[in-house]
């Protein structure tokens, strides 16, 4: 058993690339943002319980991978897909919050990040709640956190007034329009009143006596990171909703303490939780573990596969003054081995056997096919090549000037002559003097086709020769009278 586990991790270490590490870190960063929103927006311990489930899931999967338990691997793969879909459904509000915060970063500073309202504002809200409770006046006050109100709250009337005790008491006076709704508070100002909040789907048994206000407070706390204060007109009790929970407080002092903690977390950046804090460190560790498990389940495939490819032969960095003749074989069959994932990432159309010009010499060359001549993707190895050697002739060239010889597909009348313009051109021929032609021929041209207009005719470079770069590839051929010839 120990040998199997050791072998698995050894194989894992050998096959992991730098790109795989970056892949895991990028996914972990996204998961960290998502899990942080889940941790802040759900009951305490949710993230920890989630981490225990994922750790157990990952441990079983690694054991199944190490001992090649195919059925367990496939079952866990299916269950993981179900788990991902279920997580999206369960934490859809938290996912929306993460997207909202990304939008806030892009288009401006979040409301909670631009200066706190101070102790005076905290005291104003606390005192307003105390007096309204003593007077048995129902009230609903929502203090914004980092999350946007957009898409969560509805209706209401714009206010944008500076917070004060008379303002808050007048808003919830029974003769005021919208006194049954909520007042939205951002920093030191009341931005709207008479606002409708989303109702909680499942109101706790202990809070059902509070009615619609308590359901609305809990509903907003479930869908955002707002701090919501509820005053019951029947019992004069003060309750707060935060992080998806609703709690009745025993005194205004308890409200002041809870409200102060909320402001420290949302309005005072220096006091916010740092990434190296214990809770954030656990979330970061869970994010890395979850991203690693996703990579193991979806991307990692250690089993070796063998595939054969028929690839072309090419030569690179060839100097213009050299002639490379056609090799004895234009394609090579190569057998490659590697993981299935490596083959999936490879593009067969980009594979080729490529020899550098520096490997060539004048005359016959015998070039052996090795991994150095293959642009193999990471994770693939060359097992065999057929043929193992490519034979090709290479010759240095020199430039000479040759006359153009016009070839015709029929006889030319004695009374006429054919003339090429230009009548000579440069040609690259082998430096050793082999196969040097006396003239440069053209394609065949029918004399009858030249009676009315001249024709552009292509030049034909003989074997072992080449036209220089930039030189004309065609000549103009026309019929001229004998007296104009020469």
N, C-alpha and C positions, 0 to 999 in steps of 0.2 A: 504493500500500500504506500509506504513512504517513498519507495523508488518511483512509483507512478506519479506521485505528486511532485517529486523533485524533477522528474523528466518533463512534466508539463510546464513547470515554471522556467526550466532551462530553455525549452523550446520557445516559450513566450518571450523571454529576454532576447533570444537570437533573432526573432522575427519582427520585433517592434522597431518602427522607424521614428525619426524625429518628427515627421509629419503626423504620425499617430499620436505622439505626445501633445502636439499643438491641437490636434483634433479634439482630444479629450479635454484639454484646458478650456477651449472655446465653449464646448458644450457645458462644462462645469460652471463657467461664468454665467451663462444663461440660467442654469438650474439654481445657482446661488441667489440670483435676483428673484426668481420665482419662489424658492423656498423661504427666503426672507419675508416676502409678502405673505406667504402662508403662515409663517410663524407669528407675524405681527397681527394677522387678521383672524386667527383661530384660537381656540382654547389652549391654555398652557399644556405642554406635553404632546401636542399633536405631531410636531416635527420629530420629537424623540421616538414616539411610537412608529412613525413612518420609517425612521432610520432603522429600527429593529427589524421591521418586516423586510426592508430592502436588504439588510445585511444577511438575514437568514436565506432570502431568495438567492443572493449572490453566492453564498457559501455552498448551497446545494448545487447551483449551476456549475461552479468550479470543480466540485467533486465529480459531477456527471461528465464534465469535459475531460478531467484527468483520467477517469476510468473508462472513457469511451462508452458511456451509457446513452446510446442513441435515442431511445424512447423517452428517457427523462429529459434529455436536451430539447427534443422537439416539443414536448409538453410544456416545459418551462418557457420556450420561445413563444408558444401560443398564449400562455398565461401572461407573459410580459406585455404582449400586445393588448390584451384585455385590460391589464393594469394601467397602461398608458391612456387608453380611451376613458377608463373610469376616472382617472386622475384629472383629465381635462374637464369632465363633467362635474366632478365634485369641487374642483377649485377654479371654476370658470371665472368667478368674481375676482379671485386673486390674480389670475392671468390678465384680466382686463385692467386691474390696478397697475400691474407692471407696465402694460402698454401705455396707460395714461401717464405714468411717471416718465417714460421715455419721451413722450410727446411734450411733457412739461420741461424736460431738459433741453429739448430742441428749440422751443419757442419762447422760453422765458423762465424766470426764477419762480419756483413754487411759492404759493402763498405763505407756507410755513417757514420759508427759509429767509425771509426778508425782515428780520427784526421782531422781537417779542413785544407783547402788549404791556408787560410790566406788572408789578404787584398791584397797582391801582386798578387795573382792569380786572385782574383776578378777584380782587375784593369786591368790585362792583357786581360781577356776575354772582358771586357767592351771596352777597347781601340781598340781591334781587331775588334769588331763589329762596332765601330764608324768609323774607317778608311775604312773598307770594304764598309760601307754605303756611305761614301763620294766619294769613287772611283767607286761606282755603280757595286760592285762585289757581286754576290749572294753567300750566305753562310747559312749553317745549322749546328748549334752546340747544342748538347744534353748533359746536365749535369745530371749525375745519382743521384737519390735520394736513398730511401731504397730498392726499387724493383730491381729485377734482370733484366738484358737485355735479358736473355735466353728466346727463344720462341717469342720474340717481334721484335728484329732486325734481319736482314739477310745480309750476304755477307760482303764486305769490306775487308780491308787489315790491318794486325796487325801493330801497331806502337809502343806503349808504350814509348812515348817520353815526356820529361818534357815540360810543357806548357810554351810557349814564344810567343811574338808578331810575330817574323819572321816565326815561325813554323805554326801558324794559318793562316797567310796570304799566305804562300807558298802552304798550303793544298788546298786553294780555288782559286789558280791561274788557269787560263783557260787552261794552258799547262800541268797541273798536272792530272795524271790519278785519277779518282774518285772524281774530284772537284765538281761534281753534287750531290754527296752523302753527308752524315752527318758525322761529327767527334764526337766520343763518348769521354766524359771527365769524369774521375773518380779521385777525389781529385786533386792532382797537376799534373796529367798526362793525355795525350791524348792517349787512348788505341787502337782505331781503326779509320780509315777514309774510305770514299767511301762507307759508310754503307747505306743499304736500310731500311727505316722506314715504318711502316704500314700507309696506307692512311686513313684519316678520312672518314667515311661513309657520313656524312652531313656537308659540309663546309659552314659556315655562308655566307650570301650574301655579307657582307662587306669585306670578305676575299677572295672571289673567284678570284679576279683579281690577287692575289699573285701566283696562279698556284700550281704546284706540291709540291714545298718546303713547302708552308703553309699547304697544306693538310697532308703532312708527319709529320710536327711538331705537328699539332693537333691530328693526329692519335696516335703518341707515347704518348702524354699527356693524351689521353683517356684511354690508356691501361697500363699506369704506372704512378708513381709519379715523373717522370723526369721533368726537367726544360729545355725547348727547345727555342733556340734563332734563329730567321729567319731574314736574311738580303735580301731585295728585290733588285735585280739588275736593275729593271726598274725604281723604284721610290726612291731607296736609303733609304727606310723606315726600321725601326727595329721593329720587332714584337716578342712577347713571347707567348709560349703555356704552360699552367700549369693547372693541375686539370681539364682537359677536356674543357678548354676555350682558345681562341686565341685573343690576344689584341695587337693592334699597339700602340707603345710608341711614345711620342712626343720629347724625347731627350735621349742622352746617360746617363744622370744623372738619369732618371727614370729607365733605365735598371740596373744601378748600385744599386739603392735602392731595386728593386725587387729581384735581384740576391743576395743581402745581406740578405734579409729576408728569402729567400730559404735556404741559407747556415746556418743561425741560427736555422732553423727548422730541418735541416737534418744532419748537420755536427758538431753542438755544443750541446752535450747532456744536458749541464747545462741550456741551453736556451730553451730546448724543452718543449712542453706543458705537464704539469703534469696531473696525473689522477684526481686531485681534482680541476682542472681548470673548468670554467663555462661550456665550450663546452663538456669536457669529462664527467662532472657530469651529463649533460643532456643525453649524450649517455648511461652512466651507468644506469640512471633511466629508459630510454627507453628499455634497454636490460632486466632489471628486470621485467618491466611491460609486455614486449612481452613474456618472458619466463613463467611468471605467467599465461598469457592468454593461451599459448600453453598447459600448465598443466591443466588449467580449461577445455579447449576444448577437450583434448585427454585423460587425465588421471583421472580427478575428476568425480566421479559418486556418489552423496550423497544418492540416493534412496536405501532403505533397501530391501534386498532379503532374502529368506528363502530356505535352502536346507537341505536335509537329507543324511547322510552318514552312511554306515555300516562299523564299524572299529573294529579291533581286540583288545582283552584284553591281557595285558602284565604285568609282574612284573619285577622291576629293582633292581639292587644291592642286589640280593639274595645271602645269605651266603652259601658256599658249604655244611655246616653241617646241612642244613635244606631241608626238602622235601615239595615242593609245589605241591599239587595234582591239577588235572584239575578242573577249576572252573565250576560252574553249567551252565555257558554260556561262549562261547569262543569269541563272538562278541556282540557289543552293537550298537544300532541304535541311532545316535545323530542328533538333529535338531539344525542347526546353523543359525544365522542371521548376516547380515552385508551388506556393500556396494558391488555392483557388481565388483568393482575394487579389493576389498579385496578377493573375491572369485577367481578372475582371478589370483591373486598372490599366492594363496594357492595351495599346492600340496596334493591332497587327499590321495596319497599313503603314505604320512608321518604322517597322522592322526592316533592316537591310544589312547586307555584308558590305562594309565600306572600307576600302584600303586607302591609306594616305599616299600621296605622290612620292613622299620620301622613301617608301618601300620599293619603288621601281628603279630599275637600271636599264641601260640600253641593251636591247636584245630580248631573249626569252626570260620571263620571270615566272617563278613558282611560288605562289603566295598561299600560305597555310591559313585556314579559317580558324580563328580562336575567338574567345569572348571579347578580346580587345578590339576586334574588328566589328563587333555587334553593338548597336546602341540599345542594350538590354535595359528594360525598366528595373527599378529596384525590386528585389525579391525573386528574380528569375535567374536561372543558371543554365549555361550551355552544357548539354549532355553529349550530343553527337552532331556532326555535320557531314552531309553527303552531297558532293564529294568533299573530302577534307582539304584538297588543294585546288586552287584556281590557277590556270596557266594563261598568261597573256604576254603579248609582244609590245614593247615600247621603244620608240625611236626618237632621238633628237632631230629637229628639222632645221633647214636653212632656206632662205628666200632666194628665188631666181625669177627672171622675167622671161616669159614664153610668148610666142605668137599664138593668136587665136585661130583655130582651124574650124571652119564652118562645115558641119555635116548636113547633108541633104537627103531627103527621102525619094528623090527622083533626079533625073538628069537636068543639067542647066544648059540651055541653048548656047551655041558657040557665040552667038551675037551678044550675049549678056554676061556679066560678071557679078559675083556677090561680094559685098564689102561689110566688114564688122567694125563697129565703133564702140569702144577702142579696139584696135587691132592687135594689142598685146596686153598682158596683165601679169601681176605677181602671183607666184605659187610657192607654197611651202613643200619642200621635198626632203627625203631622208638625207641626213648629213653624210652618211657613208657612201652616197652615190648610187645606191641600188634603186631600181625602178624609177629612174628619172625620165619623164616623157620628153619628146622633141617639141610638142605643141599641146595647147590646151583645147580640147574639143568642146563643141557645143552640142546641145540637143539637136536631133534631126529636125529640119525645117523643109516644108514643101515649097519649091521655087514659085509655083503658081500663086501661092498665097501672098507673095511679095510684090506682085505686079502693080498693085494700087498703092499700098502703104507699107512702110518698113515694119518689122516685128521685133519684139523683145524676146531674145532666146537665152535660156539658162546655160551657164557654163558647167561642164562636168569635170570634177576633179578626179583624176585616175586613182587607182588603188595606191595606198601608202602616201598620198599627198593630201593637202588641204589648202583651201583658199584662206588667206590671212583675214583676221578680223577687220572689218571696215572696208575691205575691197569690194568692188562691184560683183554681184552674182549673175548679172545678165549683160549681154551686149546687144546693141541695135544692129540688125542685119537688114540690108536693103539691096535692091538690084540696081546696078549702074551700067551704063554703056561701056564697051571695051575701052574707048578713048579716055574715060574718066577713071579707069582702074589704075592703081599704082600711085 
